[in-house]
Structures are given as structure tokens and as C-alpha cells.
Amino acid sequence: MIRVGVNGYGTIGKRVADAVVSMPDMELVGVAKASANHTADAAADRGYNIYVPEDRHSQWADAGMTVAGDVHDLIELSDIVADTTPAGMGAEYRPIYEDHDTPALFQGGENADIVEASFTARANYSEATDKDYVRVVSCNTTGLNRMFAPLHEKYGVERASITLVRCRGEHAVLSADPVSIPSHHGPDALEVIPDMGPITTMGMKAPTVRHHFHGINVTLGAEPSAAEVRDLLASQSRIHVIDGDLGIDSGWELQEYALDRGRDRMNLYENQIFEDSITMDSSQLHLFQSIHRESDVVPENIDAIRAVAGEADAIESIEQTNDVMGIGDI
Ligand SMILES: NC(=O)c1ccc[n+]([C@@H]2O[C@H](COP(=O)([O-])OP(=O)(O)OC[C@H]3O[C@@H](n4cnc5c(N)ncnc54)[C@H](OP(=O)(O)O)[C@@H]3O)[C@@H](O)[C@H]2O)c1
């Protein structure tokens, strides 16, 4: 059993904690969070042990909520910690993990230079094997890498130009995010698959929730038909090619699709590629895909835990994670 602590119980942490609990080879030591709020109450209802930063104990006592200890206890009791604290805070925690001699996974909000490897299971699982500090790249970069990996293996990715429309519900305007080009996603994809051609990513943010959209343009090293590319992408366990007949063209429809299929928390762990958008023009591939920002990195965290623990190879881990989480069943 791999004893896992989840430091940070927000959008990503709560999903990673649930996934850890569901894995037969893992045990959830507990979760850490700062505020004694409704999310804490929900974690307690699920029976999760809750750990808090040292300076927050009195707030939790005032709220009448029980804690199992402070974050240092969680780190000490865990074989590995999934750090899902807010972007940038993982870098502050890294020396603390080192003090406890506890390996840790970080998320896409951290810079590549705080880890030994950046990770996407389909692309470079073995890079994380037996490393102590690994970063699961962001939701968008994870989605790009899952698409790039098979394309690069089969045809070669000579260059790519991607427009990412990122859901940022809190902003009531469309804006460049960031204005400078490339956004972090292209360089991050190359951290994971370094021998691809140049990848240029342009980020925008839109006032919507849950589903990012990517307009993809890839120059391949071959000229396959659109049907061949479709079949290759559809054969990937964490890519769902959405049948054109289903009439899905929006994040709203994808949300309903997840709910209708009984997906917890509206999770869609797989890239959602719109079948009717897959187009080839000589060596130019164009397509649209959507990424559920809250959940595509969750199976990646589970695989990264096994890789760091040295417990399974890529095929074994990905298959086990997919089976337990029902990935590929939609
Ligand atoms: N949200 C996404 O869609 C998404 C997708 C992919 C990757 N990521 C990345 O995943 C990471 C986490 O993002 P998130 O959106 O899940 O963040 P979030 O929802 O803001 O959750 C952060 C959690 O960290 C807790 N926290 C705050 N200070 C802490 C401290 N000192 N010690 C321990 N825990 C503390 C917060 O507790 P309280 O709530 O109690 O304050 C909260 O539970 C970031 O690197 C982000 O870039 C996010």
C-alpha cells in the first residue's frame, strides 16, 4: 500500500483524494487545507483525516471542527504527498517535503524548475520513476501532450500552433491570457516531449466555467487521411473522440454528457475531441478539443504516484487507473 497525503483540498485536491481512496494499492492518510469551511465539513463527512497549517489550529477549534494534526504530521505519515495547494505555494512547501524526506508531486501552477521531471503518463511515465519531485503539468498541457504523444510517435510533430480558450468564470470579458506569446503551455509540452518541433501556444480567457477549448493546427511529418488520424486518436485510452451525431458542440453539452453518464463532480477525465473537426490538408492537421479543467489531471496524479513509488510500469499503472476510474467507458 502506498500511503498518500493530499496537501490542499480544493478543486484538484478533493478529486485526487477521492481517486486515491478508490485505488486498491493506495491508502489516503489524510488531506490538508487552511479554512474550516463547508469543504472541510464535506471532507469530514467522507471520513477523511484533516490536517491544517500550524497557525490555523485556533480557527478550527473555534469552528468546533476536529483536526488530526498539522501539515507536518501529514507529510511525515505519508510515503508521498500530492501537493495541490494554490499555484506557487508548492514551491514554498518543497523544502518542507525535503526536511521530512517525503517525495512530492506538484501541479501545473508550479514552475518546471522546482522538480526533477514534468509528467504526462501517456508521454513520459518512466521519466518520473523513482524521482522524488515531479510536476503533473497543467490541465491544458496534459490535454495537449495526450494528443501530441501518439501523433509524434506515428507521424512526427514538426510544428504546432494552438489557440487555447481558457475558461475563467471570474472574468466578465474576453482577454489575452497572457498577451505575450507563447503561453506557458507550448514550453511545458516540450518539457515532456522535448524532440517535437516548435510548439506555439496563444492563450485567451473567456467568461465561462469548467471546459477549456483548443483550436489545434499541427504540421505532421506525413500526410495521413483524416480518418486515419481519427482512428489513431480514438484508440488512445484518455482521448474520447465525440461522435459527430451526438450533437455536442459546447462545454454546456459536455457537462450534461458527464452528468448523464453518472460522472462524479461532472468529471470528464478524457480529452474530448470533436470528430467532425478532424481535418487534414496535406500534412496540416486541424481539430477542436475540449479539456475539463477540473479533472483531466486526476488520473495523471494517480499514475505519477505509482511512478514515483516505483510500483508499476506505464502500461500497468494506466490500465489500473483507467479501470478503477471508469476512464474510456463513455
Ligand atoms: N483548478 C483547476 O482547474 C486546475 C487544473 C489543473 C491544475 N491546477 C493546479 O492545481 C493546483 C491547485 O489548484 P486548485 O484550483 O485546486 O486550487 P484551490 O481550489 O484554490 O485549492 C487550494 C487548496 O489549498 C489549500 N491551502 C491554502 N493554503 C494552504 C496551506 N498553507 N497549506 C495547505 N493547504 C493550503 C486551500 O485551503 P482552503 O480552501 O481551506 O483555503 C485549498 O484547499 C495549482 O497549481 C493549479 O494551478 C488547477
The ligand as an ORCA input file, in Angstrom:
! r2SCAN-3c Opt
* xyz 0 1
  N      -8.449     24.442    -10.777
  C      -8.095     23.857    -11.914
  O      -8.922     23.724    -12.812
  C      -6.698     23.338    -12.102
  C      -6.444     22.481    -13.163
  C      -5.169     21.920    -13.314
  C      -4.162     22.280    -12.433
  N      -4.434     23.140    -11.431
  C      -3.334     23.455    -10.499
  O      -3.558     22.707     -9.310
  C      -3.087     23.436     -8.178
  C      -4.229     23.608     -7.208
  O      -5.241     24.378     -7.836
  P      -6.742     24.381     -7.310
  O      -7.532     25.098     -8.336
  O      -7.163     23.019     -6.886
  O      -6.609     25.315     -6.029
  P      -7.748     25.687     -4.972
  O      -9.076     25.214     -5.436
  O      -7.571     27.104     -4.637
  O      -7.342     24.780     -3.703
  C      -6.182     25.022     -2.970
  C      -6.261     24.296     -1.649
  O      -5.070     24.562     -0.910
  C      -5.430     24.878      0.437
  N      -4.432     25.699      1.098
  C      -4.312     27.055      1.147
  N      -3.253     27.397      1.899
  C      -2.721     26.238      2.367
  C      -1.611     25.945      3.201
  N      -0.818     26.882      3.730
  N      -1.345     24.641      3.463
  C      -2.103     23.644      2.949
  N      -3.175     23.875      2.143
  C      -3.462     25.172      1.860
  C      -6.746     25.606      0.296
  O      -7.405     25.537      1.541
  P      -8.693     26.439      1.888
  O      -9.686     26.224      0.801
  O      -9.123     25.861      3.160
  O      -8.196     27.840      1.947
  C      -7.436     24.740     -0.771
  O      -7.995     23.608     -0.171
  C      -2.487     24.726     -8.745
  O      -1.119     24.534     -9.006
  C      -3.239     24.898    -10.057
  O      -2.522     25.688    -10.991
  C      -5.675     23.666    -11.220
*
